[in-house]
Structures are given as structure tokens and as C-alpha cells.
């Protein structure tokens, strides 16, 4: 697809706001949400046939949002763990080993509490209580069996009970549902030119992958040459 593809541009214009709200609830800040959404929209741009069914395309982007969020959160946790290790302290300047900086904007108590949850539990709560998705749709986004969704939601609500000051899971759920609605409503628009930004990111990613593959091929060729001549 070209950067100005009308179908993709229309999809981004019509469907990006609710997806950005989901990304915002997952990431906890607008900058992280925009980055997450941009990377997730690339998946639809690379599969133009998906645009014939906008609802399906939205489901694909939502699945990419969750995958990007959970993968990013695990890297953050690993980086913090390694950064706190005396063994790894001497390499703290390497990517992935430095302690992670705080969010770029102040966090309310609910967002701070959600950040403490394992990524799958947080995603399940955002999708079920923030987006109001069914268990089946949530399971698809999580790439997990439907029966896992209730368990993840229960796990998350149980762990949030203390931070939210709730007496039981039901009170925790009601408060979290209200708080997520308020947080989501704060996202009122997407940046102009988002579709073009996604196209640029897609092209840049393809260029980087091509360069990396070329580098790997050169290294392998050198290794083979050395092995043959020794």
C-alpha cells in the first residue's frame, strides 16, 4: 500500500480514537499510547485485505496493542530487575539494563495501581472493564482461551483491592470501571497525519530489517570463508 491509500486513511480517521483510548489505558500515558497505537496500526497497513472488514481490522489492531503492551511491560520489568542487580550494575548503560524512567505525566492512583499488575491481568481489566468487551473478544485480543479471562480479571481485581481502598472485588470492579471511563474520556483526539506517520514507521521498519538481514548475511559469509580457508 502507498502512504496515501484511501482505505487505510479512512480506517485510521474513523477507528483510531477508541483504539487510542485502549492504548492509553494500557500504557498509562499519552506518549506511550501513541507509540503503541502507531506500531499496532502497521499490522493492518501490511494486510490491506483486512480493511474490507473494519470490525475485524479493529480486532487485529487491538490484538497488536495487547501484544505490544505485554511485551513492552515484560522488558521494563526485566530491565528494572537487572538494573538492580550488583552483577549487572557495570553495564547499566546498555539498552534494557538501565532503570526505567517514570511516566512523562503524573499518574493518578488507579493508573499507578494498574502499573503494578502483571501485563496480562492489566490488559484483561482494560479490555473487559475499560472497553466493555465480551470475554470472547477479550480472549481473542489476549490470545488466550476464554476460560482464562475470568481468572485474569479476578486476579487483577484481587490485587487492586488494597491500592484502590475497596472492601471486596465487587467494589474494586465498580470503582475501576468508573476510573477507566474517566481516564479514557480524557483522550479526545488523535494527531493529524497519523496515517502518514504509520506509513513512515512501516517503511523505516522494513528498511531496518533489510539492513539487518544484509549484515547477518555478510557476517555468515565471513564465518564460512574463514572456516573454509583455515
N, C-alpha and C positions, 0 to 999 in steps of 0.2 A: 504494500500500500504506500501511497505517497503521503507526505505530510499534510496535504490539503484534502484528503479523502472525505467527501461529504458525509458518508455514512458514519465514519468514526467521529468526525467533528460533531455531528448531531447527537451521537450517543453520549459523548463527553458533556455536551451542553445540557442534555436532558437528564442524565442519570448521575452526574458526578457529585451533586450536593449531598444526597443521602449516603453515598459511599464515603465522602469526605468526613461526614459525621461519624460513621462507623470507625474510620481510621483514627479520628480524633479521640474517640473513647478508648481505642486500643493503645494508641501511642502516648496519650496524656498531654500532648501539646500540639499546637498547630503546625510548627515546622516539621516535626516528625511525622505528623499525619499527611502533610502534603507530599513528603518524600515517599512515604509508604504507598499513597494512592498513585503517584506517578509511576512507580515501579510496577504496581499491580495492573495498571491500565495497559502496560506494554503487552501483557499476555493476550488481551483482546485485539490489540492492533496487529499482532502477528497472526491472528486467526480471523480474517475478515468474514468468514462464513458464519461466525458466531453472531454477527450484527444482524442477521436475518431474524434472530430471536432475542430481542433485547433483555427479556427476563432471564434467559439462560446466560447471556453475556454478563449480566449483573451478578449472577451466582458465581460465575468464573472469577470475576474481579474480587468478589467477597472472599472466595476461597484463597486467592492470592494475597489478600490483605491479611488473613489469618496466618497463612504460611510465612509471610514476611515478618509479621509481628512476633510469632513464636520463635522463629529462627533468630531474629534480632535480639529478643529478650534473653535467649539462652547464651548468645555471645556476650551480652552485657554481664550476665551472672558469672560466666567463666572468666571474663576479663577481671572482674572485681575479685574473684577468688584467687586468681593467680597473682594479681597485683598485691594482695595482702600476704602472699607467701614470702618468707625470708629467702627461700631458694631462688625465687624469680625476681626479687627486688632489683637486681642489677640490670634486668632487661626491661624495666618498666617503660622505656621509651619506645618499645616496639608496638605496632598496632595490635590491639587485642589484649595487651598486658597492662596498660595504664589504667588507673582508677577512673571510673566513668564520671563525667561532669554531671551536675544536676540539670534538670529540665530548664529550658530557656524562659519559662514563665512560671509564676507562683502556682503551687498545686493546692487545691482545696483538699479537705480531709478525705473525701471519697476517692479522689484520684490518687492520693498518696497511699491509701489503703489498698486500692486495686493493684498498685505497682508492686505490692508485696506478695501477690498471689503467683503461683506457677502459671506460665503463659496459657496453657490450655484452659485452666479454670477461669482465668480472666476473660479469655475470648468467649467462652461459653456464656458467662454472665452478660457480657456486652451484647452478644447476638440475641440471647433469649430475653433479657430484661431491657436492654437499651434499644435494640432494633425490633423487638417483638416477634422474632422468627419462631416458627414451629420447631419442635425437636428434630424433625426430619431435615429441615433446611439447615438447622444449626449443625447437625451431624455431617451433612454434606460439606459445609464450609470448614469444619474441623477435620474432615477426612477420617472420621471415627464412626463406629457403629452407633445406632440411635440409642441403644441402652446405656452408652457411656455419657450421654448428655446430662441426664438427671443426676448422675453421680458427680459429674464435674460441677454442676450448679450447686448441688448440696455441699460439696467440699468447699467451694468458694464462699457460700453464704455462712457456713460454719466458721471459717477463718476470719470473715469480716465482722462477725457479731461483736467482738470486743472493740475493734477500731471504730465501728460505727455507733457504739453505745447501745446496741439493740439487746433486748431480753431474750429473743429467740430467733430462729431462722425466718419465720414469717415476718416479723418486724424488720429484720435485716433486709428481706426481699422488698418490702414495700418502700423502705427508705432508699434503697439502692435504685429501685425503679424511678422514683421521683428525682433523685440526684442525677441519674444518667439522662433523663429527659431534659433537665435544666442545662446540663453540660452540652448535650447535643444541640440544643436550641441556640447556643452561643455561636455556632458555626452557621453563618448566614450567607456565605457566597464562596465561590471558587475563583482562583486567579484568572484573569484574562489570558488567553493564549495557552491554556493548559494542554489542549490537544497538540499544539505545536511543540510544547516542552516535552511531551511524551514521545513524539516523533524524534526529537533531537536525542533524547535519552536512549531510545531504541537504536538509532544509528550509531551512537557512541559506544553502546554496549557491544554491538556487532563488530565494530572496528577493534575494540579492545580484545575481544575473543579471537578474532582473526590474527591479531598481532601475537597474542599469547600462544596460539597453536603454531604459528610460524617459528616462534622462539623455541618451543618444545621440539619441533622437528629438527631445527638446527642443532640443538644440544644432543638429540638422539643420534643424528648423523655423525657428529664429532665423536661420540662414545663408540659407535660402531667402527668408525675409521681407526680410532686408537686401538680397539680390540683386535682389528684385523692386522694392523701393522706391527703390533707388539710380538 
